[in-house]
Amino acid sequence: MLAFEKLIIHRFKMPLKHPFANSITTIKDKDVIITELIDENGIKGYGESVAFASPWYTEETTDTVQHMIEHHLWPLIKAQRIEHPRELELHQVRRNHMAKATIEGAVWDLYAKQQKKPLYQVIGGTTNKIPVGAAIGMQSDDQQLLIKIHEALNEGYQRIKLKINPTQDLHILEKVREHFPTIPLMVDANSGYTLKDIDHLKRLDQYNLMMIEQPLAHDDFIDHAKLQEQITTPICLDESINTLADVTTAIELKSCKIISIKLSKVGGFTNAIAIHDYCQAHNVPVWCGGMLEAGVGRSQSLALATLPNFQFPADPGASTRYWHQDIITPEVEVHNGYVTLPEQPGIGYQVYLPAHQKVLT
């Protein structure tokens, strides 16, 4: 039985080791919310909000996430008595997926600890060993970018993802392929193009890319379908994917060939598993994107990536690529291109949080 006695909200800033730039913004630190959910026997489960401080990526921010948890989601779940996390009822609150995932992740972690099983097994994962790739933000010059790629490959990462925009994409890809002609390579546009750029985007086909992630607007399935008809590079939808209905629309319209599932963006494990299963049934591969997660969110995203239809190396890699010090121990590490998740119950890591907190009962 899952019965919730107390919720503690931890909020703090974590400075990134290096600024992370994409086509929209540059991030220097992360405003982090961790939820600590405690059951009637004192067992603790943890969840993480991966929302950003401003609404550049989705409409949610850390401020809205905290507000929704305090004023709507905690009052909603504290009266619930359920046998399994799938029974958690959050539908009374519309959207607010990142806020819901912050609560739901803690419920799944708590449940896995009650069952004395690792989280990846509880959600249906078949292995605790996940291949990972490196995401590299926009750099100040070509040489710095090539150094970053070389470092990631030396650390064992199995593919490279580059952030691009229309002003520098061809130049960057030309330089990268000149130095690394055969590495697995993908690009992420963060909605930086329009269908008017179709002739320009066709030129990306020559670089033998695994995929181009979210080239067009976050809400435009029709134009993505038109673009996919005209290019051979597989389109991967990311910002467009918030619900199972989005996935069914994308697959029906042939808007893409690959789906990115971000655990928090789709509202947590129950929704993410449903999306995974639907894509698998329709022969559409999925992969696990990253959101500059701290240790709790990182470990939970990697647990999701143990499901069998995740066919590409995941984004969330070693803690040390992003943070001076993570909030978990041991930190997430990469060895020979893989993260191996712990076999301890729940997320399997010890969580260490700053003293500032807000207790809800």
N, C-alpha and C positions, 0 to 999 in steps of 0.2 A: 504494500500500500504506500502510495506517495501522499504524504500530508505535510504541508509546509507551515513551519512555525515562525520563521523569521527570514527577512531578506536584508542583506547589507549591501549598500551601493558604495563602491570605491571609485573615485574619479581623480585622475592625476595626468600630468603631461610626461611623455617620454620623448626626449630629443633623439632624432635619427642620427646615426653616425655620419651620413652624407645626405644632403638634400636630394629629394626624388622629384624629377621634373617630367611632366607629360605635356600634351598639346594644350592643356587648359591652365595648369597651375604648377607651382613648385611647393613641395611640402618639406618643412624643416623639423617639425615635431608632430607628435600624435596626441590628441586629446582622448584619453582612454577611459572607458567605463567598464569595470568588472562587477558582475553581480555574484554574490555569495549567498546561496540558498541553503537553508538549514532545516532539516526535517525534525520530527518529534523525538527522534533518537540521537540527535546531534550530528548526524552525517551531513557533510557539506558537499554541495555541487557548485561548479563555477561556470559562468557564461561571460562573454565579452561582446561589447558593442564595437563594431569596426567603422561606425559612422565617422565622418570628418567634422571639423569644427565649423565649416561653412558648407552650403548646399551645392557645391560644384559637381558632385558625382551623382547624388540623388537628392531628393527633397529633404531627407532626414539629416539631422545634425546631432552632435552629442547633447546639445541642449534639449532638442525635441525628444531624443531617446530617454533622457533622464526624466523629463516631464511625463512622458507616457507611462514609464514604469511606475513612478511614484503615484500618479493620480488615476491611472486606469488599469494597467496590467497587474500590478500587485494586488489591488483590491479585488480584481477579478479571479486571480488564481488562489489566493490564500484560503478561500472557502472551499476549494475543490478537493475532493478525495478520489484519487484515480489509481488504477492498477498499472498503467503503462503510459509513457510519455505521449504516445499517439492519441490518448484520450483527452489530453489537455485542450480545453476549450478557450480559444482566443478570437474566434470569429466575430464576437461582438464588437471588436475593435477593427476598423477597416485599415487595410494596408499597414503602414508603420512596421514594415518587415524587419528592419534592423532592431527596433525596440523589442519586438516579439522574439527574435532569435537570441537576444541577450538574456531573456528569461528562459526560453525553451532550451538553450544550450546547457544552462545550469540544471534544468530538470533531467535531461538525458544523462548528464554527468552523475547526478545524484542517484538516478535509477541504476546506472551501471555499477556504482559503488555498492548499492544495496544488493545487487546480484553477484557481487564479487567477481565481476568480469571486466576486461578492458572495453572501453567505449567502442572501439572499431568492431569488436565481435558482436556487441549488442545491436549495432545498426545493420549488421549483415555483411561486414567486410570479411574477406577471405585470407588476407595476409596483412602483416604489420609492417611490410617493407614497401615503401613508396618511392618511385623514381621522381626526381625533382629537376626543374630547370631554373635558370636565373633570369629575372626581369631587370633590365638595365634602363634607367631613365635617360633623358636627353642630357648630353654632355657638352662642355664648353667648347671642345674642339675634337677633331677626328682622332688625334693621337690618344687623347684621354679615353675616348670610347673604345678604341682598339685595346688599350691597356686593360680596361674593365672586362672586356670579353675574354682576353687572354687569362686574366686572373680567375674568372668564373670557370673556364674550361679546366684550368689547372686544379681547381678545387673539386672537379669531378661532375659539375652540373651537366645534365644530358641534353639540354637544348638552351638556346638563347632567345629571349624576347626583347625586342627593341621598341621604344616609343617613337612614333613618327608624326610628322605633319606635312602638308603639301609643299612647304618651302624647302625641306631638306631631305625628304625621303629617298629620292633617287640617288642623290650624292652619297648619303650614308650607306645605302645598300650596295652601291658600286664599290665603295671603300671596303666594306666588310667582306663582300664576296671576293674581292681581290686578295685579301689576307686570309680569309677563312672560307674557301670555296665549297666545302662539303659539310660544314657543321649544320645540324638541325636548327633552323632559324624561322622565327615568326615575328610579326609586327603587330603593334597595338596602336590604333588611330584615335581612340577615345572620341569618336564622332567628329573627327576633324575635317571630313570631306562632305561634299554633296554629290548628287548624281551628275551635276555639270562637270565633275572631275573624272568622268568615266574613261575618257581616252587616256588621261594621266594614270589612272589606276590600272588600266590594262598593261602599262609598262612594267608594273610590279611582277607580272607573271614570269618575266625572264630570270628572276632571282631564286626560283625554286624554293618558295616559302611554304612552310607547313600550313600556315593560315594567315589571314589578315583579320584582326579582331576589331569589331565594331567600327567599320569605316564611316558609316552614315549615322544619321540622327538616332537617338535612343528609342524613339517611338515610331520609326518608319520601317515597317515590315515590307511594304510594297516596293519601295525603291531598292531595298536590299535584294529582293527577289529579281528585280530588273538588272541590278549590278551582277549578281551571281550568274545570271544567264550569259553575261558578256565577258567574264574573266574565268580563268582556269584555277587561280588560287582559291582554295576554300575560304569562304567567309565564316567566321565564328561570331556569333552574337553573344554579347556580354551585358552592356547597359540595357539592352532590350528585354532581358530575361529576368522577370520578377515573380512570375506565377506559372503554374502549369498551363494556364490558358495562353500565355505568351508563347510557350513552347509549342503547343498544338497549332497555333496560328503560324509560327515560323516554319514548322515542318509542312503544314498543308500548303503554304504559299511557296515553299522552296526558297525561303529567304536566306538560308545558310546551309552549310554541310556539317557544322560542328556547333555544339552548345557549350558555353562556359557556365558552370554552376558555382556561384559564390554563396556559401552557406548562409551568411547573414542577410544577403540581399534578397533571398527568396523566402526568408522567414524562419529558417531553422531546419533541423534534420528531417522532420516529417515531410515537409514540402520538398526538400532537396531529394529525398529518397524517391518520392513519387515522380519527380522530374527525371531522375536517373532511370527509373524503371520504364517510363514512357519512351524515353529516347532509345533505350536498349531494345525495346519491342519494335521500334521503327528503324533500327539499324543506323541510328545517328550517334556517333561517338561524342563523349563529353570529356571535359577536362576541368581541373580545379584552379581557378584564378586566385590571385592574392589581393589582400586589402591592407597591406602594411600592418598585419596583426601582431599584437604582443603574444606572449606564450600561450595563454588560454585559447584565444581564437586561432592561433597557428596550429596548435595540437588538434583542435576540433576540425578544422578544415582538412588537415592531413588524414584524420580518421575517416572523414567523408570520402576522401580519394582512394580508400581501400576497396570501395565497391567496384565490381568487375567491369563496368562500362567506361571507367575512367581510363582512356587509352593513350593519353599524352602525359609527359612529365608535369607534375604539379608546380604551381608558382611558389607556395610557401616553403622556403628553404631554411637554412641555418639561421638561428637567432642572431649570430654574430655578424651576418651580412647587414643587419639593420640597426641593432641596438648595442649600446655600450654595455648594458646589463639587462637581461630579460627578467621577467617576474616569475619565472619557473626554474626549478632545478630538478634534474640536469637540464640545461638549455637544449633546444632542438639542434641536432648536429647532422651534418651530411658526410657520409663515408662512401666513396666510390660511386657517387651520384644517387645515393639512396638515403632517405630518412627511415630509421627503424623505430617504430613506436613502442613504448614500454608495454609490458604485459601485466602491469599492476592494474587494479580496478579503476574504472573511470578514465579520465584523460591520462592517468599514469604518472603525472608530474606533481611535485610539491609546489604550491603557489605561495609566493611571498609578496605582500601588498603594503603600500604606504599606510601610515597610521590613520590618515584622514578618511573618515567613512561616515555614512548616514545609515542608521538602523531603522528598518520598517518592521512593525509587528502587527 
